[in-house]
Amino acid sequence: MFSEWLTGLAPVHRAESPAEREAIYRFRYDVYVAELGKAMPHADHERRTVRDPEDEQENG
């Protein structure tokens, strides 16, 4: 039953390119700041992005 649910999910991959990472930062802004109205400490309101200090760390 779990495997049936798992196979229905969209595939994911690690954001490798700068363009992919920028898209994630913009998506975070759209969701957390624009839609939910959250005060995000790392939000860049001019560029409409949210970056986290851990984004650039090597996670393996």
PQR file with spaces between the fields and no chain letter, atoms N, CA, C, O and H, PARSE charges and radii, in Angstrom:
ATOM       1  N    MET     1       0.823   -1.192    0.000 -0.4000 1.5000
ATOM       2  CA   MET     1       0.000    0.000    0.000 -0.0000 2.0000
ATOM       3  C    MET     1       0.872    1.263    0.000  0.5500 1.7000
ATOM       4  O    MET     1       0.593    2.207   -0.739 -0.5500 1.4000
ATOM       5  N    PHE     2       1.913    1.283    0.816 -0.4000 1.5000
ATOM       6  CA   PHE     2       2.811    2.440    0.857 -0.0000 2.0000
ATOM       7  C    PHE     2       3.499    2.634   -0.485  0.5500 1.7000
ATOM       8  O    PHE     2       3.664    3.767   -0.938 -0.5500 1.4000
ATOM       9  H    PHE     2       2.140    0.516    1.416  0.4000 1.0000
ATOM      10  N    SER     3       3.899    1.550   -1.121 -0.4000 1.5000
ATOM      11  CA   SER     3       4.602    1.671   -2.401 -0.0000 2.0000
ATOM      12  C    SER     3       3.692    2.249   -3.484  0.5500 1.7000
ATOM      13  O    SER     3       4.166    2.967   -4.364 -0.5500 1.4000
ATOM      14  H    SER     3       3.765    0.629   -0.753  0.4000 1.0000
ATOM      15  N    GLU     4       2.396    1.948   -3.432 -0.4000 1.5000
ATOM      16  CA   GLU     4       1.458    2.524   -4.396 -0.0000 2.0000
ATOM      17  C    GLU     4       1.367    4.038   -4.221  0.5500 1.7000
ATOM      18  O    GLU     4       1.340    4.783   -5.200 -0.5500 1.4000
ATOM      19  H    GLU     4       2.011    1.364   -2.716  0.4000 1.0000
ATOM      20  N    TRP     5       1.322    4.483   -2.975 -0.4000 1.5000
ATOM      21  CA   TRP     5       1.281    5.916   -2.693 -0.0000 2.0000
ATOM      22  C    TRP     5       2.574    6.581   -3.146  0.5500 1.7000
ATOM      23  O    TRP     5       2.545    7.654   -3.748 -0.5500 1.4000
ATOM      24  H    TRP     5       1.345    3.878   -2.180  0.4000 1.0000
ATOM      25  N    LEU     6       3.699    5.951   -2.860 -0.4000 1.5000
ATOM      26  CA   LEU     6       5.004    6.511   -3.189 -0.0000 2.0000
ATOM      27  C    LEU     6       5.202    6.647   -4.698  0.5500 1.7000
ATOM      28  O    LEU     6       5.786    7.631   -5.152 -0.5500 1.4000
ATOM      29  H    LEU     6       3.723    5.079   -2.371  0.4000 1.0000
ATOM      30  N    THR     7       4.737    5.695   -5.466 -0.4000 1.5000
ATOM      31  CA   THR     7       4.933    5.765   -6.914 -0.0000 2.0000
ATOM      32  C    THR     7       4.075    6.850   -7.558  0.5500 1.7000
ATOM      33  O    THR     7       4.339    7.236   -8.697 -0.5500 1.4000
ATOM      34  H    THR     7       4.263    4.896   -5.098  0.4000 1.0000
ATOM      35  N    GLY     8       3.065    7.348   -6.865 -0.4000 1.5000
ATOM      36  CA   GLY     8       2.229    8.403   -7.408 -0.0000 2.0000
ATOM      37  C    GLY     8       2.791    9.799   -7.220  0.5500 1.7000
ATOM      38  O    GLY     8       2.221   10.764   -7.729 -0.5500 1.4000
ATOM      39  H    GLY     8       2.851    7.035   -5.940  0.4000 1.0000
ATOM      40  N    LEU     9       3.895    9.928   -6.502 -0.4000 1.5000
ATOM      41  CA   LEU     9       4.499   11.238   -6.248 -0.0000 2.0000
ATOM      42  C    LEU     9       5.334   11.699   -7.440  0.5500 1.7000
ATOM      43  O    LEU     9       5.855   10.887   -8.206 -0.5500 1.4000
ATOM      44  H    LEU     9       4.359    9.144   -6.089  0.4000 1.0000
ATOM      45  N    ALA    10       5.448   12.998   -7.578 -0.4000 1.5000
ATOM      46  CA   ALA    10       6.283   13.559   -8.639 -0.0000 2.0000
ATOM      47  C    ALA    10       7.754   13.348   -8.294  0.5500 1.7000
ATOM      48  O    ALA    10       8.125   13.427   -7.123 -0.5500 1.4000
ATOM      49  H    ALA    10       5.025   13.657   -6.956  0.4000 1.0000
ATOM      50  N    PRO    11       8.592   13.083   -9.280 -0.5600 1.5000
ATOM      51  CA   PRO    11      10.021   12.913   -9.012  0.2800 2.0000
ATOM      52  C    PRO    11      10.645   14.234   -8.552  0.5500 1.7000
ATOM      53  O    PRO    11      10.213   15.310   -8.965 -0.5500 1.4000
ATOM      54  N    VAL    12      11.642   14.143   -7.712 -0.4000 1.5000
ATOM      55  CA   VAL    12      12.366   15.321   -7.231 -0.0000 2.0000
ATOM      56  C    VAL    12      13.855   15.137   -7.492  0.5500 1.7000
ATOM      57  O    VAL    12      14.331   14.017   -7.674 -0.5500 1.4000
ATOM      58  H    VAL    12      11.993   13.269   -7.377  0.4000 1.0000
ATOM      59  N    HIS    13      14.577   16.240   -7.506 -0.4000 1.5000
ATOM      60  CA   HIS    13      16.029   16.179   -7.640 -0.0000 2.0000
ATOM      61  C    HIS    13      16.640   17.362   -6.902  0.5500 1.7000
ATOM      62  O    HIS    13      15.945   18.322   -6.565 -0.5500 1.4000
ATOM      63  H    HIS    13      14.191   17.150   -7.358  0.4000 1.0000
ATOM      64  N    ARG    14      17.916   17.288   -6.658 -0.4000 1.5000
ATOM      65  CA   ARG    14      18.644   18.361   -5.978 -0.0000 2.0000
ATOM      66  C    ARG    14      18.795   19.546   -6.922  0.5500 1.7000
ATOM      67  O    ARG    14      19.144   19.373   -8.090 -0.5500 1.4000
ATOM      68  H    ARG    14      18.480   16.508   -6.931  0.4000 1.0000
ATOM      69  N    ALA    15      18.533   20.741   -6.422 -0.4000 1.5000
ATOM      70  CA   ALA    15      18.729   21.958   -7.214 -0.0000 2.0000
ATOM      71  C    ALA    15      20.234   22.199   -7.327  0.5500 1.7000
ATOM      72  O    ALA    15      20.886   22.536   -6.339 -0.5500 1.4000
ATOM      73  H    ALA    15      18.249   20.881   -5.473  0.4000 1.0000
ATOM      74  N    GLU    16      20.769   22.031   -8.498 -0.4000 1.5000
ATOM      75  CA   GLU    16      22.209   22.141   -8.706 -0.0000 2.0000
ATOM      76  C    GLU    16      22.626   23.482   -9.290  0.5500 1.7000
ATOM      77  O    GLU    16      23.635   24.053   -8.875 -0.5500 1.4000
ATOM      78  H    GLU    16      20.240   21.758   -9.301  0.4000 1.0000
ATOM      79  N    SER    17      21.866   23.982  -10.238 -0.4000 1.5000
ATOM      80  CA   SER    17      22.290   25.203  -10.927 -0.0000 2.0000
ATOM      81  C    SER    17      21.839   26.441  -10.161  0.5500 1.7000
ATOM      82  O    SER    17      20.885   26.383   -9.386 -0.5500 1.4000
ATOM      83  H    SER    17      21.047   23.518  -10.574  0.4000 1.0000
ATOM      84  N    PRO    18      22.525   27.561  -10.379 -0.5600 1.5000
ATOM      85  CA   PRO    18      22.094   28.809   -9.749  0.2800 2.0000
ATOM      86  C    PRO    18      20.649   29.173  -10.112  0.5500 1.7000
ATOM      87  O    PRO    18      19.922   29.703   -9.272 -0.5500 1.4000
ATOM      88  N    ALA    19      20.227   28.898  -11.342 -0.4000 1.5000
ATOM      89  CA   ALA    19      18.858   29.210  -11.756 -0.0000 2.0000
ATOM      90  C    ALA    19      17.840   28.373  -10.981  0.5500 1.7000
ATOM      91  O    ALA    19      16.785   28.880  -10.598 -0.5500 1.4000
ATOM      92  H    ALA    19      20.818   28.467  -12.024  0.4000 1.0000
ATOM      93  N    GLU    20      18.146   27.111  -10.750 -0.4000 1.5000
ATOM      94  CA   GLU    20      17.247   26.249   -9.969 -0.0000 2.0000
ATOM      95  C    GLU    20      17.142   26.731   -8.530  0.5500 1.7000
ATOM      96  O    GLU    20      16.053   26.754   -7.956 -0.5500 1.4000
ATOM      97  H    GLU    20      19.003   26.699  -11.062  0.4000 1.0000
ATOM      98  N    ARG    21      18.270   27.116   -7.947 -0.4000 1.5000
ATOM      99  CA   ARG    21      18.253   27.602   -6.560 -0.0000 2.0000
ATOM     100  C    ARG    21      17.491   28.922   -6.459  0.5500 1.7000
ATOM     101  O    ARG    21      16.742   29.124   -5.503 -0.5500 1.4000
ATOM     102  H    ARG    21      19.155   27.098   -8.413  0.4000 1.0000
ATOM     103  N    GLU    22      17.665   29.818   -7.419 -0.4000 1.5000
ATOM     104  CA   GLU    22      16.927   31.082   -7.412 -0.0000 2.0000
ATOM     105  C    GLU    22      15.421   30.834   -7.503  0.5500 1.7000
ATOM     106  O    GLU    22      14.636   31.533   -6.862 -0.5500 1.4000
ATOM     107  H    GLU    22      18.273   29.654   -8.196  0.4000 1.0000
ATOM     108  N    ALA    23      15.021   29.846   -8.294 -0.4000 1.5000
ATOM     109  CA   ALA    23      13.598   29.514   -8.410 -0.0000 2.0000
ATOM     110  C    ALA    23      13.055   29.049   -7.059  0.5500 1.7000
ATOM     111  O    ALA    23      11.924   29.382   -6.705 -0.5500 1.4000
ATOM     112  H    ALA    23      15.659   29.279   -8.815  0.4000 1.0000
ATOM     113  N    ILE    24      13.828   28.300   -6.315 -0.4000 1.5000
ATOM     114  CA   ILE    24      13.406   27.853   -4.982 -0.0000 2.0000
ATOM     115  C    ILE    24      13.291   29.032   -4.038  0.5500 1.7000
ATOM     116  O    ILE    24      12.332   29.119   -3.271 -0.5500 1.4000
ATOM     117  H    ILE    24      14.746   28.029   -6.602  0.4000 1.0000
ATOM     118  N    TYR    25      14.255   29.943   -4.082 -0.4000 1.5000
ATOM     119  CA   TYR    25      14.214   31.116   -3.199 -0.0000 2.0000
ATOM     120  C    TYR    25      12.992   31.979   -3.505  0.5500 1.7000
ATOM     121  O    TYR    25      12.370   32.505   -2.582 -0.5500 1.4000
ATOM     122  H    TYR    25      15.034   29.872   -4.705  0.4000 1.0000
ATOM     123  N    ARG    26      12.639   32.133   -4.774 -0.4000 1.5000
ATOM     124  CA   ARG    26      11.449   32.897   -5.151 -0.0000 2.0000
ATOM     125  C    ARG    26      10.171   32.169   -4.726  0.5500 1.7000
ATOM     126  O    ARG    26       9.212   32.794   -4.274 -0.5500 1.4000
ATOM     127  H    ARG    26      13.144   31.706   -5.523  0.4000 1.0000
ATOM     128  N    PHE    27      10.171   30.853   -4.874 -0.4000 1.5000
ATOM     129  CA   PHE    27       9.013   30.058   -4.458 -0.0000 2.0000
ATOM     130  C    PHE    27       8.780   30.201   -2.958  0.5500 1.7000
ATOM     131  O    PHE    27       7.641   30.367   -2.522 -0.5500 1.4000
ATOM     132  H    PHE    27      10.951   30.345   -5.240  0.4000 1.0000
ATOM     133  N    ARG    28       9.841   30.139   -2.171 -0.4000 1.5000
ATOM     134  CA   ARG    28       9.721   30.340   -0.724 -0.0000 2.0000
ATOM     135  C    ARG    28       9.084   31.691   -0.412  0.5500 1.7000
ATOM     136  O    ARG    28       8.196   31.792    0.435 -0.5500 1.4000
ATOM     137  H    ARG    28      10.766   30.004   -2.525  0.4000 1.0000
ATOM     138  N    TYR    29       9.548   32.718   -1.104 -0.4000 1.5000
ATOM     139  CA   TYR    29       8.994   34.055   -0.867 -0.0000 2.0000
ATOM     140  C    TYR    29       7.507   34.075   -1.198  0.5500 1.7000
ATOM     141  O    TYR    29       6.697   34.579   -0.420 -0.5500 1.4000
ATOM     142  H    TYR    29      10.270   32.635   -1.792  0.4000 1.0000
ATOM     143  N    ASP    30       7.158   33.530   -2.345 -0.4000 1.5000
ATOM     144  CA   ASP    30       5.746   33.523   -2.754 -0.0000 2.0000
ATOM     145  C    ASP    30       4.866   32.827   -1.722  0.5500 1.7000
ATOM     146  O    ASP    30       3.780   33.311   -1.402 -0.5500 1.4000
ATOM     147  H    ASP    30       7.816   33.121   -2.977  0.4000 1.0000
ATOM     148  N    VAL    31       5.329   31.695   -1.202 -0.4000 1.5000
ATOM     149  CA   VAL    31       4.519   30.934   -0.254 -0.0000 2.0000
ATOM     150  C    VAL    31       4.517   31.582    1.123  0.5500 1.7000
ATOM     151  O    VAL    31       3.456   31.909    1.656 -0.5500 1.4000
ATOM     152  H    VAL    31       6.210   31.302   -1.462  0.4000 1.0000
ATOM     153  N    TYR    32       5.694   31.768    1.698 -0.4000 1.5000
ATOM     154  CA   TYR    32       5.774   32.209    3.093 -0.0000 2.0000
ATOM     155  C    TYR    32       5.435   33.680    3.291  0.5500 1.7000
ATOM     156  O    TYR    32       4.698   34.022    4.215 -0.5500 1.4000
ATOM     157  H    TYR    32       6.556   31.503    1.265  0.4000 1.0000
ATOM     158  N    VAL    33       5.953   34.545    2.450 -0.4000 1.5000
ATOM     159  CA   VAL    33       5.766   35.982    2.648 -0.0000 2.0000
ATOM     160  C    VAL    33       4.494   36.468    1.960  0.5500 1.7000
ATOM     161  O    VAL    33       3.622   37.053    2.602 -0.5500 1.4000
ATOM     162  H    VAL    33       6.553   34.267    1.699  0.4000 1.0000
ATOM     163  N    ALA    34       4.388   36.226    0.653 -0.4000 1.5000
ATOM     164  CA   ALA    34       3.262   36.768   -0.108 -0.0000 2.0000
ATOM     165  C    ALA    34       1.925   36.101    0.247  0.5500 1.7000
ATOM     166  O    ALA    34       0.926   36.792    0.447 -0.5500 1.4000
ATOM     167  H    ALA    34       5.097   35.750    0.131  0.4000 1.0000
ATOM     168  N    GLU    35       1.903   34.773    0.324 -0.4000 1.5000
ATOM     169  CA   GLU    35       0.634   34.083    0.567 -0.0000 2.0000
ATOM     170  C    GLU    35       0.289   33.959    2.048  0.5500 1.7000
ATOM     171  O    GLU    35      -0.849   34.211    2.443 -0.5500 1.4000
ATOM     172  H    GLU    35       2.715   34.212    0.161  0.4000 1.0000
ATOM     173  N    LEU    36       1.262   33.574    2.863 -0.4000 1.5000
ATOM     174  CA   LEU    36       0.979   33.315    4.278 -0.0000 2.0000
ATOM     175  C    LEU    36       1.229   34.524    5.174  0.5500 1.7000
ATOM     176  O    LEU    36       0.806   34.534    6.330 -0.5500 1.4000
ATOM     177  H    LEU    36       2.186   33.369    2.541  0.4000 1.0000
ATOM     178  N    GLY    37       1.909   35.536    4.654 -0.4000 1.5000
ATOM     179  CA   GLY    37       2.173   36.738    5.435 -0.0000 2.0000
ATOM     180  C    GLY    37       3.147   36.539    6.578  0.5500 1.7000
ATOM     181  O    GLY    37       3.095   37.272    7.566 -0.5500 1.4000
ATOM     182  H    GLY    37       2.253   35.527    3.715  0.4000 1.0000
ATOM     183  N    LYS    38       4.031   35.564    6.466 -0.4000 1.5000
ATOM     184  CA   LYS    38       5.015   35.272    7.517 -0.0000 2.0000
ATOM     185  C    LYS    38       6.160   36.280    7.455  0.5500 1.7000
ATOM     186  O    LYS    38       6.571   36.713    6.378 -0.5500 1.4000
ATOM     187  H    LYS    38       4.073   34.969    5.664  0.4000 1.0000
ATOM     188  N    ALA    39       6.659   36.639    8.621 -0.4000 1.5000
ATOM     189  CA   ALA    39       7.851   37.481    8.706 -0.0000 2.0000
ATOM     190  C    ALA    39       9.064   36.558    8.657  0.5500 1.7000
ATOM     191  O    ALA    39       9.380   35.880    9.635 -0.5500 1.4000
ATOM     192  H    ALA    39       6.325   36.288    9.495  0.4000 1.0000
ATOM     193  N    MET    40       9.723   36.540    7.541 -0.4000 1.5000
ATOM     194  CA   MET    40      10.882   35.668    7.360 -0.0000 2.0000
ATOM     195  C    MET    40      12.151   36.484    7.567  0.5500 1.7000
ATOM     196  O    MET    40      12.339   37.506    6.907 -0.5500 1.4000
ATOM     197  H    MET    40       9.467   37.090    6.746  0.4000 1.0000
ATOM     198  N    PRO    41      13.032   36.046    8.481 -0.5600 1.5000
ATOM     199  CA   PRO    41      14.224   36.838    8.801  0.2800 2.0000
ATOM     200  C    PRO    41      15.195   37.009    7.628  0.5500 1.7000
ATOM     201  O    PRO    41      15.965   37.969    7.600 -0.5500 1.4000
ATOM     202  N    HIS    42      15.165   36.105    6.681 -0.4000 1.5000
ATOM     203  CA   HIS    42      16.121   36.179    5.574 -0.0000 2.0000
ATOM     204  C    HIS    42      15.449   36.601    4.267  0.5500 1.7000
ATOM     205  O    HIS    42      15.991   36.358    3.188 -0.5500 1.4000
ATOM     206  H    HIS    42      14.539   35.325    6.704  0.4000 1.0000
ATOM     207  N    ALA    43      14.291   37.221    4.353 -0.4000 1.5000
ATOM     208  CA   ALA    43      13.573   37.636    3.147 -0.0000 2.0000
ATOM     209  C    ALA    43      14.224   38.868    2.530  0.5500 1.7000
ATOM     210  O    ALA    43      14.573   39.819    3.228 -0.5500 1.4000
ATOM     211  H    ALA    43      13.851   37.417    5.229  0.4000 1.0000
ATOM     212  N    ASP    44      14.379   38.833    1.227 -0.4000 1.5000
ATOM     213  CA   ASP    44      14.853   39.975    0.457 -0.0000 2.0000
ATOM     214  C    ASP    44      13.630   40.481   -0.312  0.5500 1.7000
ATOM     215  O    ASP    44      13.234   39.905   -1.326 -0.5500 1.4000
ATOM     216  H    ASP    44      14.095   38.060    0.660  0.4000 1.0000
ATOM     217  N    HIS    45      13.047   41.563    0.187 -0.4000 1.5000
ATOM     218  CA   HIS    45      11.796   42.048   -0.387 -0.0000 2.0000
ATOM     219  C    HIS    45      11.983   42.719   -1.747  0.5500 1.7000
ATOM     220  O    HIS    45      11.043   42.767   -2.540 -0.5500 1.4000
ATOM     221  H    HIS    45      13.368   42.031    1.010  0.4000 1.0000
ATOM     222  N    GLU    46      13.160   43.230   -2.024 -0.4000 1.5000
ATOM     223  CA   GLU    46      13.415   43.821   -3.337 -0.0000 2.0000
ATOM     224  C    GLU    46      13.481   42.753   -4.416  0.5500 1.7000
ATOM     225  O    GLU    46      12.903   42.916   -5.491 -0.5500 1.4000
ATOM     226  H    GLU    46      13.924   43.191   -1.380  0.4000 1.0000
ATOM     227  N    ARG    47      14.188   41.655   -4.132 -0.4000 1.5000
ATOM     228  CA   ARG    47      14.336   40.567   -5.101 -0.0000 2.0000
ATOM     229  C    ARG    47      13.237   39.520   -4.967  0.5500 1.7000
ATOM     230  O    ARG    47      13.126   38.618   -5.797 -0.5500 1.4000
ATOM     231  H    ARG    47      14.658   41.523   -3.259  0.4000 1.0000
ATOM     232  N    ARG    48      12.416   39.646   -3.907 -0.4000 1.5000
ATOM     233  CA   ARG    48      11.330   38.708   -3.613 -0.0000 2.0000
ATOM     234  C    ARG    48      11.847   37.279   -3.510  0.5500 1.7000
ATOM     235  O    ARG    48      11.350   36.366   -4.169 -0.5500 1.4000
ATOM     236  H    ARG    48      12.506   40.379   -3.233  0.4000 1.0000
ATOM     237  N    THR    49      12.876   37.112   -2.651 -0.4000 1.5000
ATOM     238  CA   THR    49      13.452   35.798   -2.402 -0.0000 2.0000
ATOM     239  C    THR    49      13.609   35.588   -0.902  0.5500 1.7000
ATOM     240  O    THR    49      13.681   36.543   -0.129 -0.5500 1.4000
ATOM     241  H    THR    49      13.280   37.854   -2.115  0.4000 1.0000
ATOM     242  N    VAL    50      13.660   34.329   -0.510 -0.4000 1.5000
ATOM     243  CA   VAL    50      13.984   33.952    0.865 -0.0000 2.0000
ATOM     244  C    VAL    50      15.089   32.919    0.789  0.5500 1.7000
ATOM     245  O    VAL    50      14.905   31.817    0.274 -0.5500 1.4000
ATOM     246  H    VAL    50      13.602   33.553   -1.138  0.4000 1.0000
ATOM     247  N    ARG    51      16.242   33.304    1.316 -0.4000 1.5000
ATOM     248  CA   ARG    51      17.391   32.390    1.394 -0.0000 2.0000
ATOM     249  C    ARG    51      17.633   32.063    2.854  0.5500 1.7000
ATOM     250  O    ARG    51      17.393   32.888    3.736 -0.5500 1.4000
ATOM     251  H    ARG    51      16.391   34.200    1.735  0.4000 1.0000
ATOM     252  N    ASP    52      18.106   30.864    3.101 -0.4000 1.5000
ATOM     253  CA   ASP    52      18.430   30.426    4.443 -0.0000 2.0000
ATOM     254  C    ASP    52      19.941   30.208    4.507  0.5500 1.7000
ATOM     255  O    ASP    52      20.525   29.728    3.536 -0.5500 1.4000
ATOM     256  H    ASP    52      18.301   30.194    2.385  0.4000 1.0000
ATOM     257  N    PRO    53      20.589   30.547    5.622 -0.5600 1.5000
ATOM     258  CA   PRO    53      22.036   30.334    5.719  0.2800 2.0000
ATOM     259  C    PRO    53      22.452   28.890    5.444  0.5500 1.7000
ATOM     260  O    PRO    53      23.573   28.652    4.994 -0.5500 1.4000
ATOM     261  N    GLU    54      21.586   27.939    5.700 -0.4000 1.5000
ATOM     262  CA   GLU    54      21.918   26.533    5.462 -0.0000 2.0000
ATOM     263  C    GLU    54      21.850   26.143    3.992  0.5500 1.7000
ATOM     264  O    GLU    54      22.288   25.052    3.627 -0.5500 1.4000
ATOM     265  H    GLU    54      20.676   28.132    6.065  0.4000 1.0000
ATOM     266  N    ASP    55      21.313   27.009    3.145 -0.4000 1.5000
ATOM     267  CA   ASP    55      21.190   26.677    1.725 -0.0000 2.0000
ATOM     268  C    ASP    55      22.540   26.391    1.069  0.5500 1.7000
ATOM     269  O    ASP    55      22.628   25.537    0.186 -0.5500 1.4000
ATOM     270  H    ASP    55      20.957   27.895    3.442  0.4000 1.0000
ATOM     271  N    GLU    56      23.559   27.075    1.478 -0.4000 1.5000
ATOM     272  CA   GLU    56      24.868   26.936    0.848 -0.0000 2.0000
ATOM     273  C    GLU    56      25.756   25.901    1.522  0.5500 1.7000
ATOM     274  O    GLU    56      26.888   25.688    1.086 -0.5500 1.4000
ATOM     275  H    GLU    56      23.488   27.768    2.195  0.4000 1.0000
ATOM     276  N    GLN    57      25.270   25.255    2.576 -0.4000 1.5000
ATOM     277  CA   GLN    57      26.054   24.242    3.260 -0.0000 2.0000
ATOM     278  C    GLN    57      25.984   22.923    2.501  0.5500 1.7000
ATOM     279  O    GLN    57      24.970   22.594    1.886 -0.5500 1.4000
ATOM     280  H    GLN    57      24.351   25.429    2.930  0.4000 1.0000
ATOM     281  N    GLU    58      27.072   22.184    2.558 -0.4000 1.5000
ATOM     282  CA   GLU    58      27.117   20.872    1.919 -0.0000 2.0000
ATOM     283  C    GLU    58      26.416   19.876    2.830  0.5500 1.7000
ATOM     284  O    GLU    58      26.837   19.649    3.964 -0.5500 1.4000
ATOM     285  H    GLU    58      27.896   22.451    3.058  0.4000 1.0000
ATOM     286  N    ASN    59      25.342   19.284    2.320 -0.4000 1.5000
ATOM     287  CA   ASN    59      24.566   18.345    3.133 -0.0000 2.0000
ATOM     288  C    ASN    59      24.775   16.896    2.743  0.5500 1.7000
ATOM     289  O    ASN    59      24.168   15.991    3.315 -0.5500 1.4000
ATOM     290  H    ASN    59      24.999   19.469    1.398  0.4000 1.0000
ATOM     291  N    GLY    60      25.622   16.691    1.785 -0.4000 1.5000
ATOM     292  CA   GLY    60      25.941   15.320    1.413 -0.0000 2.0000
ATOM     293  C    GLY    60      25.083   14.732    0.455  0.5500 1.7000
ATOM     294  O    GLY    60      25.276   13.575    0.081 -0.5500 1.4000
ATOM     295  H    GLY    60      26.116   17.426    1.321  0.4000 1.0000
